[in-house]
Structures are given as C-alpha cells and as structure tokens.
Amino acid sequence: MTTYRVWAPEATLVEVEVDGVPHPMERAAERLGWWRAEAPSGDYGFRLDGGPPLPDPRSPRQPYGPDGPSRPVAHGDFRWSDVPWHGRTLPGCVVYELHIGTFTSAGTFDAAAERLDHLVELGVDFVELMPVCPFPGRHGWGYDGVAPWAVHEPYGGPDGLKRFVDTAHRKGLGVVLDVVHNHLGPSGNHLPAFGPYFTERHHTPWGAAVNLDAPGSDEVRDFLIGSALAWLRDYRVDGLRLDAVHALVDGRALHFLEELARAVTELGEATGRPLFLVAESDQNDPRVTDPRQSGGFGLTAQWSDDFHHALHAALTGEGQGYYGDFARRPLAAIARTLTGGYFHDGGWSSFRGRSHGRPFPKPYGHRLLGYLQTHDQIGNRATGDRLSASLSPGRLAAGAALVLTSPFTPMLFMGEEWGASTPWQYFTDHTDPALAEAVRAGRRREFTEFGWAAEDVPDPQAAATVLASTLDWTELRCEPHLELLDWYRRLIRLRRTCPELTDPDLSAVRVGYDEEKGWLVVHRGPYRVVVNLGGETPRSVPLDLPYAGTLALFGDCWPGDAENSLFLAPDSVAVVRVG
C-alpha cells in the first residue's frame, strides 16, 4: 500500500484514482487543506469534486507526459556507486552549461554521460544541466516544464538523471541543475485546479505570478522549496541554478530566496555536502548573494550579464538593444566589469531609461558567473547564431582568455570550447496545434519587427531546428576546432597552476586599454592577459614591468621596441609573465 497526499484546500471531495480505480481520500487532521489516503501503488491521479483525474502536483514521475497519470518513485531502490563523493564548493571552479536534448544526437542522459570524459579532459569542475522537468512533446529548452518534482521521460526519466549524476561524480564532476520557480509552461499546467499556486496580485512576462506572498503562499513556498531539496537530496545534485529570480515577486518580510537558501544550507549540513544556489537576476543587486546574516538572501553566486555584454560588444561591434551602453566604449566596459563586477551599479541605463543597480562588493568576484556565451545569449538571437559564425578563431580565443582568467566563476556553453559551427536555436514540440502556431507566429513577428525576414527565422516546431542545434562531435577531428579546444584546455590548466588567475578580489585587478587602437591588458598578480582587437594592424601594448615569458599564446606576439612592451598580431591574445 502507498500513502497518497495532496493539497487541495478549496475542494469538498477528493479521490485518488489508481490504475483506473477511485479511492476516497480523507482530510488530513494535522495539516489544513491536505487530503490523504492509503491505496495500492500504481499509476495515479487525483479527482477533485468529481472532475477528471489530474496528475499529482508533487508527481515524482510522469511516464506518459505532463497530462498523463503520475507514478510513484522509490528513490531508495536506486543503486548508487560505492565511489565516495563529498561535493565541491563553487569558488575557483569552472562551470559547463549543457542541454541534454542537443548535447548528443541521442538526446538522453545516458548518451550525455558517455561524453563526460571530454569534459574531464577539458578541465571543468561542474556540469550545469538546463531544466529537465517534463514538458510537452520530446524537444524543448525545458523552461516550459510543468511538473517541478519530476524528470522528462524522453531524456531517461528519474533513473536516467541519477545515472548521469552518479557517472559525473565518479569522474570527479559536480552537477548543477537549472530549475524554474517563476512560472510553469502554458501546456499541461494543472496547478490552478488544486489551489492558489498563482496570484493576480503580481504579474510577470508569463502572466499571473507564482503565489509567494498572497493567502495560501505558505504551501506554495513549501512546494517549491520541497522540489529544490528533492533534487539535491534524492538525485544528489550539488547545486541549483534559479531561473530569473527577479520574477519571483515577494513582499513578505522573509523573502522566498532567503528561506530557500536557509533550507539548502541546512540540508548541506545534514548531508555533509557543500550545496549551493546560483541565481539568474537582471537587477544588479548584490543582496542576492550577500550573506543572510548581513541582510542578504544568502545565495552563492549569480550570472553576470554585464560582463557578457561588454565582451560581446567589444568582440562583435554590435550595439543594438541592451548592448548600447556597452558598445559606446567597449574596452572601458570590460575594464569596468573586471574591476567593479557590475557595469550598471547605480548609474544610467539607456536600455531601461532609468538608473540601474548597486555597487558590487569587490572582494567577492567569485559570486558572479562570467561567460562569453550562454543558452540565452545565443538562442534568443533570431537565427541562434553562435559567436563562431561571425568571429575569427583569434577573437574567440581572446574572449575565452578574458573569461577564464577573470576574477569571476567562469562558465562555458556546450560546444563553445571548440568553436562549434552548429547554431543553438529556439525550439519547441508543443502538442497543442493552436499553441504551436502561436509560438511560431510570435517568434517570427518578434524578429521581423527588428528587420529580419520571416522566412529566415527558424520554425521552433520543425524537427530541422532541433537537428541543426545538436552538437556535431565530428568537428573535433579537424581544424580550426582542435586548435581552439587546445586553447581552452591550456587556459583552464593555467587556472589550476596560477592561483593569481583565480583570485576573486576585484580590487586587485587592473586593466589598461586603448579604445582607438583596440588593445587591452589585464593585470592579474605577476601575469598579464594581453589582447589585440585592433583590426588588421599589429599593436605595441605597454607592460608595466619587463616581459618575462609567455605562458599561453593564440596568434603571434614578440617583444616590443620600447622597454616593457609587447607587440601583438591582430586578433591575438597572450598570457605572459612580467617582472
């Protein structure tokens, strides 16, 4: 027999239907709004006031998709390997973001696990998986998930995720999971039938906000925190990336993020593993990562779009939309973020039409994830074009060097390390024809307003869009991919052997640059990261101390004519020692 429980505070009659047989449920005396019943184990759903069976809001498994019946999971039955894994803290590490469905042609956890040796050889420390909760169809980014306690079946279901995590840990890799608490997908979301999971008090880009501060919000917060702890406990994931936390509208004295961070800390102490949370936030508010005892929310780190935007503007010359402020003086923007964390730290943002942000605490650069590319920054472009589609290998190498020698926690996006030629486009597999057409039309309408021809915007529902976005691993057999991959490996090795290159203290970083000539030099202890983005002309870059040797070079360089200078060929980057 299995104990079934569900929160349905507004229902007057609740039944659990197991393998097609209904069983009455009783109100739980110990918890208001909850119902419980003992019934045989099997595929099940809950009937509310005589309605059709609905999947469990806390469903651990959806074997037939988001709209089908739920299935219990005995997490204790999974046989984890005997190799001990004690976890790993985030500071000083390198993160690698990947999407299970397009990392390999098979698009499964098991197929992705077979490629983990590549990541071990690359030298990264954590694999960050994009969301794996169930969503309609087979293919999607995962941000339209609707069952935040379950695992997408086409990827391999619960046991598939556990096998992936177990394999990663045996190879010395930690695992971070991207989770979405700010909304659910438009198809297969049955939560409103059960209770006030959403509120009209606040609105987000996806509609009514998740209920974090209205009546009934205690249970909603418990629902989301319980889901987060389940990934960390039952699947042994090491950390969670929280999607768009600025959309978590919460007016309560104890903010949801602080409550979640406290619960994760307590679980880490109980399990003896250093569990952590990473936020995606566009607010440039250091309180997200400030310690709870100092009035912050206590998350470990957050993504840093400012650093990305500065790099992107400098490397590509693009200045539209939110790149505008960065493109005016892109090398100065890089310098500002490397030494201050945020670019917008209280000053004017032309994209927003207002001032934005607060100053970032300089000793804690590791609390910001720095990156050259992410799923968002590639996939939300009209054609999903990577930087490799328009930049020379030298410029890609320069961007990589600035990320991997930065005071931030570096993050790479799958395939970036070899300059993958495959785009990463927006794709869906909605089973509702009306929703599929709305997404298709909306995507094309959005980009045609910016001058794109409608036929040039990939159809999100087309199988060809997923296929085009899937990594081509045969590229690793040829140039220029092998040269770039070797460069990434060398840079990550330097981080291991040169502790000054992982020093998170922003106040210890100095940056020299010349916007007109296009050179930039980053001071990191006795090392200098020297970059020439100045068109087709070699540049003489001044060094503050005598050149003492090259640790890594992509392109060409030679000692300068003047004392304490270095000549760098166009689109070249060098990591050198001085002194």
C-alpha positions, 0 to 999 in steps of 0.5 A: 500500500502507498500513502497518497497526499495532496493539497487541495484546500478549496475542494469538498471531495477528493479521490485518488484514482489508481490504475483506473480505480477511485479511492476516497481520500480523507482530510488530513487532521494535522495539516489544513487543506491536505487530503490523504489516503492509503491505496495500492501503488500504481499509476495515479491521479487525483479527482477533485469534486468529481472532475477528471483525474489530474496528475499529482502536483508533487508527481515524482514521475510522469511516464506518459507526459505532463497530462498523463497519470503520475507514478510513484518513485522509490528513490531508495531502490536506486543503486548508487556507486560505492565511489565516495563523493563529498561535493565541491564548493563553487569558488575557483571552479569552472562551470559547463552549461549543457542541454541534454536534448542537443548535447548528443544526437541521442538526446538522453542522459545516458548518451550525455554521460558517455561524453563526460570524459571530454569534459574531464579532459577539458578541465571543468569542475561542474556540469550545469544541466538546463531544466529537465522537468517534463514538458510537452512533446520530446524537444524543448529548452525545458523552461516550459516544464510543468511538473517541478518534482519530476524528470522528462521521460524522453531524456531517461526519466528519474533513473536516467538523471541519477545515472548521469549524476552518479557517472559525473561524480565518479569522474570527479564532476559536480552537477548543477541543475537549472530549475524554474520557480517563476512560472510553469509552461502554458501546456499541461499546467494543472496547478490552478485546479488544486489551489492558489499556486498563482496570484493576480496580485503580481504579474510577470512576462508569463502572466499571473505570478507564482503565489509567494506572498498572497493567502495560501503562499505558505504551501506554495513556498513549501512546494517549491522549496520541497522540489529544490531539496528533492533534487539535491537530496534524492538525485544528489545534485550539488547545486541549483541554478534559479531561473530569473529570480527577479520574477519571483515577486515577494513582499513578505518580510522573509523573502522566498530566496532567503528561506530557500537558501536557509533550507539548502544550507541546512540540508548541506549540513545534514548531508555533509555536502557543500550545496549551493544556489546560483541565481539568474537576476537582471537587477544588479543587486548584490543582496542576492548573494550577500550573506543572510546574516548581513541582510542578504538572501544568502545565495552563492553566486549569480550570472553576470550579464554585464560582463557578457555584454561588454565582451560581446560588444567589444568582440562583435561591434554590435550595439543594438538593444541592451548592448548600447551602453556597452558598445559606446566604449567597449574596452572601458566596459570590460575594464569596468566589469573586471574591476567593479563586477557590475557595469550598471551599479547605480548609474544610467541605463539607456536600455531601461531609461532609468538608473540601474543597480548597486555597487558590487562588493569587490572582494567577492568576484567569485559570486558572479558567473562570467561567460562569453556565451550562454543558452540565452545569449545565443538562442534568443538571437533570431537565427541562434547564431553562435559567436563562431559564425561571425568571429575569427578563431583569434577573437574567440580565443581572446574572449575565452582568455578574458573569461577564464582568467577573470576574477569571476566563476567562469562558465562555458556553453556546450560546444563553445570550447571548440568553436562549434559551427552548429547554431543553438536555436529556439525550439519547441514540440508543443502538442497543442496545434493552436499553441504551436502556431502561436509560438511560431507566429510570435517568434517570427513577428518578434524578429521581423519587427527588428528587420529580419525576414520571416522566412529566415527565422527558424520554425521552433516546431520543425524537427530541422531546428532541433537537428541543426542545434545538436552538437556535431562531435565530428568537428573535433577531428579537424581544424580550426576546432582542435586548435581552439579546444587546445586553447581552452584546455591550456587556459583552464590548466593555467587556472589550476597552476596560477592561483593569481588567475583565480583570485576573486578580489576585484580590487586587485585587478587592473586593466589598461586599454586603448579604445582607438587602437583596440588593445587591452591588458589585464593585470592579474598578480605577476601575469598579464592577459594581453589582447589585440582587437585592433583590426588588421594592424599589429599593436605595441601594448605597454607592460608595466614591468619587463616581459618575462615569458609567455605562458599561453599564446593564440596568434603571434606576439614578440617583444616590443621596441620600447622597454616593457612592451609587447607587440601583438598580431591582430586578433591575438591574445597572450598570457605572459609573465612580467617582472 
